[in-house]
C-alpha cells in the first residue's frame, strides 16, 4: 500500500514538473529598474537516477537576487527575473545536495572561484549570459555516479536559437531582446 502511494506521488510530481517545463513564460517586469537574466543550460544524465546537486552562482556586486540552477534534462535555460540594473560578473559557484530538508552547501562561505562571465542588466531587457552551464551525471559503476559541471562559451548559432525560442514564450513582448 505504501509503495502504491509513493508511486502515485511520484507520478503526480513528474507530471507537475513536465507541466512547468512545457508552459514556461516570462515573468512580468515589476519596475523600470530591473531586467531579466537568462542562462543556457545543457544537462546530460547517463544514469537512471535524478541529479544529486543543484547550484548557486555568486555574482559581484552582490544583490538580493539569487542565481539558482536545478539541472533537468528537459530544461534548456534558467530565467532569473527582477535583477537590478547594473554591471555584474559571476565570481563563484556553490553546489548543494538536492534532497528534502535543509540544503548544506558543499563549499562553505563563498563558492568555488571561477573565471566567470561578466554581464550587464538593462531596464526591461533580457540579458543572455555568454556561457552555457553544462552538467553531466556520469555512471561510474552500477551503484556509483559522479556529477560534473563546467561553463562553456555559447556559440552564435545556439545563442540565436535560444533567443528565437524565448521570443515565442508568453509575455515576451513585454521585454526587449539583445540584437
BALOBA-1460 file (C-alpha; in Angstrom, 3 decimals):
// residues 179
<rec num="1" residu="x" x="0.000" y="0.000" z="0.000"/>
<rec num="2" residu="x" x="2.829" y="2.411" z="0.868"/>
<rec num="3" residu="x" x="4.540" y="1.629" z="-2.447"/>
<rec num="4" residu="x" x="1.347" y="2.483" z="-4.366"/>
<rec num="5" residu="x" x="1.083" y="5.834" z="-2.575"/>
<rec num="6" residu="x" x="4.736" y="6.565" z="-3.281"/>
<rec num="7" residu="x" x="4.228" y="5.679" z="-6.951"/>
<rec num="8" residu="x" x="1.169" y="7.949" z="-7.218"/>
<rec num="9" residu="x" x="3.026" y="10.827" z="-5.529"/>
<rec num="10" residu="x" x="5.995" y="10.302" z="-7.870"/>
<rec num="11" residu="x" x="3.749" y="10.308" z="-10.968"/>
<rec num="12" residu="x" x="1.986" y="13.485" z="-9.817"/>
<rec num="13" residu="x" x="5.344" y="15.181" z="-9.125"/>
<rec num="14" residu="x" x="6.748" y="14.207" z="-12.544"/>
<rec num="15" residu="x" x="3.568" y="15.428" z="-14.252"/>
<rec num="16" residu="x" x="3.866" y="18.733" z="-12.393"/>
<rec num="17" residu="x" x="7.497" y="19.160" z="-13.495"/>
<rec num="18" residu="x" x="6.571" y="18.398" z="-17.113"/>
<rec num="19" residu="x" x="3.758" y="20.944" z="-16.971"/>
<rec num="20" residu="x" x="6.102" y="23.603" z="-15.595"/>
<rec num="21" residu="x" x="8.773" y="22.929" z="-18.226"/>
<rec num="22" residu="x" x="6.252" y="22.962" z="-21.083"/>
<rec num="23" residu="x" x="4.414" y="26.097" z="-20.009"/>
<rec num="24" residu="x" x="7.299" y="28.364" z="-19.073"/>
<rec num="25" residu="x" x="6.588" y="32.025" z="-19.626"/>
<rec num="26" residu="x" x="8.312" y="35.303" z="-18.958"/>
<rec num="27" residu="x" x="7.671" y="36.984" z="-15.633"/>
<rec num="28" residu="x" x="6.160" y="40.442" z="-15.892"/>
<rec num="29" residu="x" x="8.579" y="43.322" z="-15.224"/>
<rec num="30" residu="x" x="7.997" y="44.666" z="-11.702"/>
<rec num="31" residu="x" x="9.683" y="48.035" z="-12.253"/>
<rec num="32" residu="x" x="11.716" y="50.002" z="-14.788"/>
<rec num="33" residu="x" x="14.880" y="49.379" z="-12.754"/>
<rec num="34" residu="x" x="15.094" y="45.614" z="-13.307"/>
<rec num="35" residu="x" x="15.962" y="43.237" z="-16.104"/>
<rec num="36" residu="x" x="15.975" y="39.506" z="-16.737"/>
<rec num="37" residu="x" x="18.987" y="37.186" z="-16.844"/>
<rec num="38" residu="x" x="18.817" y="34.007" z="-18.950"/>
<rec num="39" residu="x" x="21.421" y="31.263" z="-18.566"/>
<rec num="40" residu="x" x="21.543" y="28.467" z="-21.138"/>
<rec num="41" residu="x" x="21.783" y="25.023" z="-19.508"/>
<rec num="42" residu="x" x="22.836" y="21.702" z="-21.003"/>
<rec num="43" residu="x" x="22.220" y="18.764" z="-18.664"/>
<rec num="44" residu="x" x="23.102" y="15.157" z="-19.501"/>
<rec num="45" residu="x" x="22.262" y="12.270" z="-17.208"/>
<rec num="46" residu="x" x="23.846" y="8.884" z="-18.038"/>
<rec num="47" residu="x" x="22.170" y="7.212" z="-15.046"/>
<rec num="48" residu="x" x="18.615" y="6.265" z="-14.141"/>
<rec num="49" residu="x" x="18.720" y="8.482" z="-11.038"/>
<rec num="50" residu="x" x="17.918" y="12.165" z="-10.633"/>
<rec num="51" residu="x" x="20.627" y="14.794" z="-10.459"/>
<rec num="52" residu="x" x="22.198" y="14.844" z="-6.999"/>
<rec num="53" residu="x" x="23.271" y="18.501" z="-6.841"/>
<rec num="54" residu="x" x="21.869" y="21.941" z="-7.539"/>
<rec num="55" residu="x" x="23.978" y="25.049" z="-7.983"/>
<rec num="56" residu="x" x="24.056" y="28.660" z="-6.798"/>
<rec num="57" residu="x" x="26.133" y="31.201" z="-8.690"/>
<rec num="58" residu="x" x="27.773" y="34.029" z="-6.772"/>
<rec num="59" residu="x" x="27.844" y="37.393" z="-8.520"/>
<rec num="60" residu="x" x="29.507" y="40.706" z="-7.809"/>
<rec num="61" residu="x" x="28.391" y="43.203" z="-6.833"/>
<rec num="62" residu="x" x="26.068" y="41.225" z="-4.568"/>
<rec num="63" residu="x" x="22.306" y="41.808" z="-4.698"/>
<rec num="64" residu="x" x="19.339" y="40.166" z="-3.033"/>
<rec num="65" residu="x" x="18.753" y="38.161" z="-6.227"/>
<rec num="66" residu="x" x="19.867" y="34.520" z="-6.108"/>
<rec num="67" residu="x" x="21.010" y="32.690" z="-9.214"/>
<rec num="68" residu="x" x="19.949" y="29.048" z="-8.759"/>
<rec num="69" residu="x" x="20.235" y="26.194" z="-11.243"/>
<rec num="70" residu="x" x="18.482" y="22.863" z="-10.697"/>
<rec num="71" residu="x" x="19.638" y="20.602" z="-13.553"/>
<rec num="72" residu="x" x="16.971" y="18.960" z="-15.691"/>
<rec num="73" residu="x" x="17.345" y="17.118" z="-18.973"/>
<rec num="74" residu="x" x="14.202" y="18.888" z="-20.241"/>
<rec num="75" residu="x" x="15.170" y="22.449" z="-19.249"/>
<rec num="76" residu="x" x="17.344" y="24.315" z="-21.740"/>
<rec num="77" residu="x" x="17.666" y="27.573" z="-19.798"/>
<rec num="78" residu="x" x="17.061" y="29.281" z="-16.466"/>
<rec num="79" residu="x" x="15.385" y="32.712" z="-16.187"/>
<rec num="80" residu="x" x="16.109" y="34.997" z="-13.233"/>
<rec num="81" residu="x" x="13.738" y="37.966" z="-13.070"/>
<rec num="82" residu="x" x="13.830" y="41.192" z="-11.050"/>
<rec num="83" residu="x" x="17.587" y="41.537" z="-11.491"/>
<rec num="84" residu="x" x="18.618" y="45.126" z="-10.580"/>
<rec num="85" residu="x" x="20.057" y="47.188" z="-13.448"/>
<rec num="86" residu="x" x="23.868" y="47.218" z="-13.399"/>
<rec num="87" residu="x" x="27.107" y="45.504" z="-14.413"/>
<rec num="88" residu="x" x="27.967" y="42.155" z="-12.797"/>
<rec num="89" residu="x" x="30.263" y="39.178" z="-13.091"/>
<rec num="90" residu="x" x="29.957" y="35.569" z="-11.960"/>
<rec num="91" residu="x" x="32.523" y="35.191" z="-9.182"/>
<rec num="92" residu="x" x="31.972" y="31.681" z="-7.836"/>
<rec num="93" residu="x" x="29.725" y="28.662" z="-7.612"/>
<rec num="94" residu="x" x="28.336" y="26.561" z="-4.787"/>
<rec num="95" residu="x" x="26.980" y="23.056" z="-5.212"/>
<rec num="96" residu="x" x="24.378" y="21.751" z="-2.806"/>
<rec num="97" residu="x" x="22.721" y="18.354" z="-2.458"/>
<rec num="98" residu="x" x="19.201" y="18.048" z="-3.847"/>
<rec num="99" residu="x" x="17.059" y="16.401" z="-1.185"/>
<rec num="100" residu="x" x="14.192" y="17.264" z="1.077"/>
<rec num="101" residu="x" x="15.063" y="19.143" z="4.209"/>
<rec num="102" residu="x" x="17.906" y="21.571" z="4.669"/>
<rec num="103" residu="x" x="20.453" y="22.091" z="1.918"/>
<rec num="104" residu="x" x="24.007" y="22.250" z="3.169"/>
<rec num="105" residu="x" x="26.453" y="23.920" z="0.768"/>
<rec num="106" residu="x" x="29.320" y="21.607" z="-0.168"/>
<rec num="107" residu="x" x="31.605" y="24.611" z="-0.438"/>
<rec num="108" residu="x" x="31.352" y="26.891" z="2.552"/>
<rec num="109" residu="x" x="31.453" y="30.680" z="2.516"/>
<rec num="110" residu="x" x="31.896" y="31.978" z="-0.991"/>
<rec num="111" residu="x" x="31.521" y="29.455" z="-3.769"/>
<rec num="112" residu="x" x="34.384" y="27.900" z="-5.682"/>
<rec num="113" residu="x" x="36.056" y="30.691" z="-7.618"/>
<rec num="114" residu="x" x="35.605" y="30.514" z="-11.359"/>
<rec num="115" residu="x" x="36.818" y="32.536" z="-14.283"/>
<rec num="116" residu="x" x="33.313" y="33.926" z="-14.693"/>
<rec num="117" residu="x" x="31.355" y="35.841" z="-17.246"/>
<rec num="118" residu="x" x="30.551" y="39.490" z="-16.928"/>
<rec num="119" residu="x" x="27.098" y="40.688" z="-17.893"/>
<rec num="120" residu="x" x="25.062" y="43.875" z="-17.875"/>
<rec num="121" residu="x" x="21.420" y="44.068" z="-16.870"/>
<rec num="122" residu="x" x="19.499" y="46.822" z="-18.636"/>
<rec num="123" residu="x" x="15.993" y="48.078" z="-17.778"/>
<rec num="124" residu="x" x="13.237" y="45.734" z="-19.036"/>
<rec num="125" residu="x" x="15.727" y="43.853" z="-21.226"/>
<rec num="126" residu="x" x="16.596" y="40.168" z="-21.476"/>
<rec num="127" residu="x" x="20.309" y="39.528" z="-20.903"/>
<rec num="128" residu="x" x="21.682" y="36.220" z="-22.137"/>
<rec num="129" residu="x" x="24.837" y="35.046" z="-20.338"/>
<rec num="130" residu="x" x="27.655" y="34.424" z="-22.853"/>
<rec num="131" residu="x" x="28.371" y="30.998" z="-21.351"/>
<rec num="132" residu="x" x="26.273" y="27.878" z="-21.063"/>
<rec num="133" residu="x" x="26.166" y="25.955" z="-17.772"/>
<rec num="134" residu="x" x="26.879" y="22.301" z="-18.565"/>
<rec num="135" residu="x" x="26.116" y="19.481" z="-16.102"/>
<rec num="136" residu="x" x="26.933" y="15.798" z="-16.622"/>
<rec num="137" residu="x" x="25.909" y="12.972" z="-14.312"/>
<rec num="138" residu="x" x="28.197" y="10.093" z="-15.265"/>
<rec num="139" residu="x" x="27.752" y="6.458" z="-14.270"/>
<rec num="140" residu="x" x="30.927" y="5.074" z="-12.657"/>
<rec num="141" residu="x" x="29.657" y="1.647" z="-11.548"/>
<rec num="142" residu="x" x="26.238" y="0.074" z="-11.038"/>
<rec num="143" residu="x" x="25.943" y="1.773" z="-7.666"/>
<rec num="144" residu="x" x="28.113" y="4.899" z="-8.079"/>
<rec num="145" residu="x" x="27.918" y="8.003" z="-10.184"/>
<rec num="146" residu="x" x="29.537" y="11.417" z="-10.211"/>
<rec num="147" residu="x" x="28.163" y="14.788" z="-11.237"/>
<rec num="148" residu="x" x="30.397" y="17.272" z="-13.069"/>
<rec num="149" residu="x" x="29.798" y="20.891" z="-14.103"/>
<rec num="150" residu="x" x="31.535" y="23.496" z="-16.223"/>
<rec num="151" residu="x" x="30.879" y="26.674" z="-18.173"/>
<rec num="152" residu="x" x="31.421" y="26.699" z="-21.928"/>
<rec num="153" residu="x" x="31.245" y="29.589" z="-24.346"/>
<rec num="154" residu="x" x="27.863" y="29.917" z="-26.004"/>
<rec num="155" residu="x" x="28.238" y="29.834" z="-29.797"/>
<rec num="156" residu="x" x="26.250" y="32.220" z="-32.015"/>
<rec num="157" residu="x" x="24.010" y="29.507" z="-33.501"/>
<rec num="158" residu="x" x="22.922" y="28.273" z="-30.063"/>
<rec num="159" residu="x" x="22.505" y="31.852" z="-28.839"/>
<rec num="160" residu="x" x="20.280" y="32.917" z="-31.760"/>
<rec num="161" residu="x" x="18.210" y="29.719" z="-31.491"/>
<rec num="162" residu="x" x="17.651" y="30.299" z="-27.787"/>
<rec num="163" residu="x" x="16.623" y="33.929" z="-28.342"/>
<rec num="164" residu="x" x="14.204" y="32.798" z="-31.063"/>
<rec num="165" residu="x" x="12.612" y="30.244" z="-28.650"/>
<rec num="166" residu="x" x="12.429" y="32.832" z="-25.863"/>
<rec num="167" residu="x" x="10.602" y="35.296" z="-28.121"/>
<rec num="168" residu="x" x="7.860" y="32.671" z="-28.609"/>
<rec num="169" residu="x" x="7.066" y="32.486" z="-24.880"/>
<rec num="170" residu="x" x="4.084" y="34.183" z="-23.298"/>
<rec num="171" residu="x" x="4.789" y="37.751" z="-22.063"/>
<rec num="172" residu="x" x="7.969" y="38.046" z="-24.198"/>
<rec num="173" residu="x" x="6.508" y="41.142" z="-25.861"/>
<rec num="174" residu="x" x="6.906" y="42.976" z="-22.534"/>
<rec num="175" residu="x" x="10.714" y="42.675" z="-22.747"/>
<rec num="176" residu="x" x="13.337" y="43.901" z="-25.189"/>
<rec num="177" residu="x" x="15.898" y="41.455" z="-26.547"/>
<rec num="178" residu="x" x="19.560" y="41.930" z="-27.454"/>
<rec num="179" residu="x" x="20.372" y="42.200" z="-31.158"/>
